[in-house]
Amino acid sequence: MNTIELDAPDGAVEAILARPSGDGPWPGVVVLHDGAGFGRDIRGNVEMLADYGYLTIAPNLFANGRVRCIRAVLRSLVFTGASPTIREILAARDRLVADPDCTGKTAVIGFCMGGGFALLTAPMGFDASAPFYPGLYGDYRAQLDGACPVVASYAQRDPSLVGADRKLDRALNELGVEHDIKTYPGTTHGFANVFSIDPVLRVAGLGYDAQATRDAWHRIFAFFDKHLTDTVAGGSE
């Protein structure tokens, strides 16, 4: 796993790139971090995806000073037009496609804020999208017209996204987009992420849920096996 400089239209962006072992080519996956930022948790997921058999990249969406203005990043979710964040995500995808070790098939995975962007960019040339606890602002149907297949994971005890799973399911059904949406009972927002304060969250019955996370990743890998390639080198997590 290497730190690289990703060329993007609005300026270079820090990113991490991980290659599977063995010989390619491999499908590519873009991983989008949550509002907690570009930390150890996202790096662990990048490494896991590479171990499974995906050429994987994660751009730092808080680069170029935006870490000081998370609201500016979140406002991009309101629009389906151009924004620096969207352009950086697509630049990360293009970086994978241009790699001789990439098959040209790509997916996008995101968590929370990144999950919203994974949905928002689903109609923008990806072959599959896997958002964790994502939300969109406005008309889901309009924003997801032309979307690639979606495999989404939600938390039942998530006060910030009440009904979002049903809205997404309804929109994708109306658009005829293949999808797999699952809401995990007893889980809370961020159940698939490990944060520094996780021990405190667990005392309150919140935080990381190993069983739900394991099931979500199994669903994602099965979905990606279908939409990115018939056979993927490597094994499951």
C-alpha positions as CSV (number, residue, x, y, z in Angstrom):
1,M,0.0,0.0,0.0
2,N,1.5,3.3,-1.1
3,T,0.7,7.0,-0.7
4,I,0.5,8.7,-4.0
5,E,-0.3,12.1,-5.5
6,L,-3.5,11.9,-7.4
7,D,-3.8,14.4,-10.3
8,A,-7.2,16.0,-10.1
9,P,-8.7,19.0,-12.0
10,D,-8.7,21.2,-8.9
11,G,-5.2,20.3,-7.8
12,A,-3.2,17.3,-6.6
13,V,-4.8,15.2,-3.9
14,E,-3.2,12.7,-1.5
15,A,-4.4,9.1,-2.0
16,I,-3.4,5.6,-1.0
17,L,-3.1,2.9,-3.6
18,A,-3.0,-0.8,-2.9
19,R,-2.3,-3.7,-5.4
20,P,-3.3,-7.3,-4.9
21,S,-0.5,-9.9,-4.8
22,G,0.1,-11.9,-7.9
23,D,-0.5,-11.0,-11.5
24,G,-3.3,-8.7,-12.8
25,P,-5.3,-7.4,-14.3
26,W,-7.8,-6.8,-11.5
27,P,-11.0,-4.8,-11.2
28,G,-10.7,-1.5,-9.4
29,V,-12.4,0.0,-6.4
30,V,-12.5,3.6,-5.1
31,V,-12.9,3.9,-1.4
32,L,-14.4,7.0,0.1
33,H,-13.9,7.9,3.8
34,D,-16.5,9.3,6.2
35,G,-16.5,12.6,8.1
36,A,-13.9,11.3,10.6
37,G,-11.4,11.8,7.8
38,F,-8.6,9.9,6.1
39,G,-7.3,7.7,8.9
40,R,-6.4,4.2,9.9
41,D,-9.9,2.8,9.5
42,I,-10.0,3.6,5.8
43,R,-6.5,2.3,5.3
44,G,-7.6,-1.0,6.8
45,N,-10.4,-1.3,4.3
46,V,-8.1,-0.5,1.4
47,E,-5.8,-3.2,2.5
48,M,-8.6,-5.7,2.9
49,L,-10.0,-5.0,-0.6
50,A,-6.5,-5.4,-2.2
51,D,-6.1,-8.7,-0.3
52,Y,-9.4,-9.9,-1.8
53,G,-8.2,-9.1,-5.3
54,Y,-9.0,-5.5,-6.2
55,L,-6.8,-2.7,-7.3
56,T,-7.9,-0.2,-4.7
57,I,-7.5,3.6,-4.3
58,A,-8.7,6.0,-1.6
59,P,-8.5,9.7,-2.2
60,N,-8.3,12.2,0.7
61,L,-11.5,14.2,0.3
62,F,-10.4,16.6,3.0
63,A,-7.2,17.5,1.1
64,N,-6.4,21.1,0.0
65,G,-7.7,22.6,3.3
66,R,-11.2,21.2,3.1
67,V,-10.6,19.4,6.4
68,R,-11.4,22.8,8.0
69,C,-14.7,23.1,6.2
70,I,-16.5,19.8,6.3
71,R,-19.7,21.6,5.4
72,A,-18.3,22.6,2.1
73,V,-17.8,18.9,1.3
74,L,-21.2,17.9,2.5
75,R,-22.9,20.6,0.4
76,S,-21.7,18.8,-2.6
77,L,-24.2,16.1,-1.8
78,V,-27.0,18.5,-2.6
79,F,-26.0,18.8,-6.3
80,T,-25.5,16.3,-9.1
81,G,-23.4,18.7,-11.0
82,A,-19.6,19.4,-10.9
83,S,-17.9,20.0,-7.6
84,P,-14.2,19.5,-6.5
85,T,-15.1,16.4,-4.5
86,I,-16.9,14.7,-7.4
87,R,-14.1,15.6,-9.7
88,E,-11.6,14.0,-7.3
89,I,-13.6,10.8,-7.0
90,L,-13.8,10.5,-10.8
91,A,-10.1,11.3,-11.0
92,A,-9.4,8.4,-8.6
93,R,-11.5,6.1,-10.8
94,D,-9.7,7.3,-14.0
95,R,-6.4,6.6,-12.3
96,L,-7.4,3.0,-11.8
97,V,-8.7,2.6,-15.3
98,A,-5.5,4.0,-16.8
99,D,-3.4,1.5,-14.9
100,P,-2.3,-1.5,-17.0
101,D,-3.2,-3.8,-14.1
102,C,-6.9,-2.7,-14.1
103,T,-9.5,-4.6,-16.1
104,G,-11.4,-1.4,-16.6
105,K,-14.3,-2.5,-14.4
106,T,-14.6,-0.3,-11.3
107,A,-16.7,0.1,-8.2
108,V,-17.1,2.8,-5.5
109,I,-17.4,2.1,-1.8
110,G,-18.2,4.8,0.8
111,F,-19.0,5.3,4.4
112,C,-21.5,7.9,5.8
113,M,-20.5,11.1,3.9
114,G,-18.5,8.9,1.5
115,G,-21.5,6.6,1.2
116,G,-23.5,9.6,0.0
117,F,-20.9,10.3,-2.6
118,A,-20.8,6.6,-3.6
119,L,-24.5,7.0,-4.4
120,L,-24.1,10.4,-6.1
121,T,-21.4,9.0,-8.4
122,A,-23.2,5.7,-9.1
123,P,-24.6,7.1,-12.5
124,M,-21.1,8.5,-13.4
125,G,-19.4,5.5,-15.0
126,F,-18.9,3.0,-12.2
127,D,-20.0,-0.6,-12.6
128,A,-21.2,-1.1,-9.0
129,S,-21.7,1.1,-5.9
130,A,-21.5,-0.1,-2.3
131,P,-22.5,2.7,0.2
132,F,-22.6,2.2,3.9
133,Y,-25.3,4.2,5.7
134,P,-25.6,6.8,2.9
135,G,-28.0,9.7,2.5
136,L,-28.8,12.0,-0.3
137,Y,-30.5,15.4,-0.3
138,G,-33.5,16.0,-2.5
139,D,-35.0,13.7,-5.1
140,Y,-33.3,10.3,-5.0
141,R,-34.9,9.2,-8.2
142,A,-33.6,12.2,-10.2
143,Q,-30.1,11.9,-8.7
144,L,-29.8,8.2,-9.3
145,D,-31.1,8.1,-12.9
146,G,-28.7,6.0,-14.8
147,A,-27.1,4.5,-11.7
148,C,-25.0,1.3,-11.8
149,P,-26.1,-1.6,-9.6
150,V,-26.1,-0.7,-5.9
151,V,-25.5,-2.8,-2.7
152,A,-26.2,-0.7,0.3
153,S,-26.0,-1.3,4.1
154,Y,-27.9,0.7,6.7
155,A,-28.2,0.7,10.5
156,Q,-31.6,0.2,12.1
157,R,-30.9,2.5,15.0
158,D,-29.7,5.5,12.9
159,P,-31.6,8.7,13.8
160,S,-29.8,10.6,11.0
161,L,-31.2,8.4,8.2
162,V,-34.7,7.4,9.2
163,G,-36.4,6.0,6.1
164,A,-33.4,6.5,3.9
165,D,-33.2,2.8,3.1
166,R,-36.9,2.8,2.0
167,K,-36.4,5.9,-0.1
168,L,-33.4,4.3,-1.8
169,D,-35.2,1.1,-2.4
170,R,-38.2,2.8,-3.9
171,A,-36.1,5.0,-6.2
172,L,-34.0,2.1,-7.5
173,N,-37.1,0.0,-8.1
174,E,-38.7,2.8,-10.1
175,L,-35.5,3.2,-12.1
176,G,-35.1,-0.5,-12.7
177,V,-31.6,-0.5,-11.1
178,E,-30.4,-3.8,-9.7
179,H,-29.8,-3.5,-6.0
180,D,-29.4,-5.2,-2.7
181,I,-30.3,-3.1,0.3
182,K,-30.1,-4.4,3.9
183,T,-30.8,-2.7,7.2
184,Y,-29.0,-4.4,10.1
185,P,-31.1,-4.7,13.3
186,G,-29.7,-3.3,16.5
187,T,-26.9,-1.5,14.8
188,T,-26.1,2.2,14.8
189,H,-24.6,4.7,12.4
190,G,-20.9,3.7,11.8
191,F,-21.3,0.1,12.6
192,A,-18.7,-1.0,10.0
193,N,-16.1,1.6,11.1
194,V,-13.6,1.5,14.0
195,F,-13.0,4.8,15.6
196,S,-10.6,5.9,18.4
197,I,-13.5,6.4,20.7
198,D,-15.0,3.0,19.9
199,P,-14.5,1.5,23.4
200,V,-16.6,4.4,24.9
201,L,-19.3,3.9,22.2
202,R,-19.5,0.2,22.9
203,V,-20.3,0.8,26.6
204,A,-23.4,2.7,25.4
205,G,-24.3,-0.1,23.0
206,L,-23.1,1.9,20.0
207,G,-20.1,1.6,17.6
208,Y,-18.6,-1.2,15.6
209,D,-20.7,-4.4,15.1
210,A,-18.5,-7.3,13.9
211,Q,-21.3,-9.6,12.9
212,A,-23.1,-7.0,10.8
213,T,-19.9,-5.8,9.3
214,R,-18.9,-9.3,8.3
215,D,-22.3,-9.9,6.7
216,A,-22.2,-6.6,4.8
217,W,-18.8,-7.3,3.3
218,H,-19.8,-10.8,2.3
219,R,-22.8,-9.2,0.4
220,I,-20.5,-6.7,-1.2
221,F,-17.9,-9.2,-2.4
222,A,-20.7,-11.4,-3.8
223,F,-22.2,-8.4,-5.6
224,F,-18.8,-7.3,-6.9
225,D,-18.0,-10.8,-8.1
226,K,-21.1,-10.7,-10.2
227,H,-20.8,-7.1,-11.6
228,L,-17.0,-6.6,-11.9
229,T,-15.8,-10.1,-12.9
230,D,-16.9,-13.7,-12.9
231,T,-13.9,-14.8,-10.8
232,V,-11.8,-12.6,-8.5
233,A,-8.3,-13.6,-7.4
234,G,-7.9,-14.0,-3.7
235,G,-10.2,-15.0,-0.9
236,S,-12.8,-13.4,1.3
237,E,-12.0,-11.4,4.4
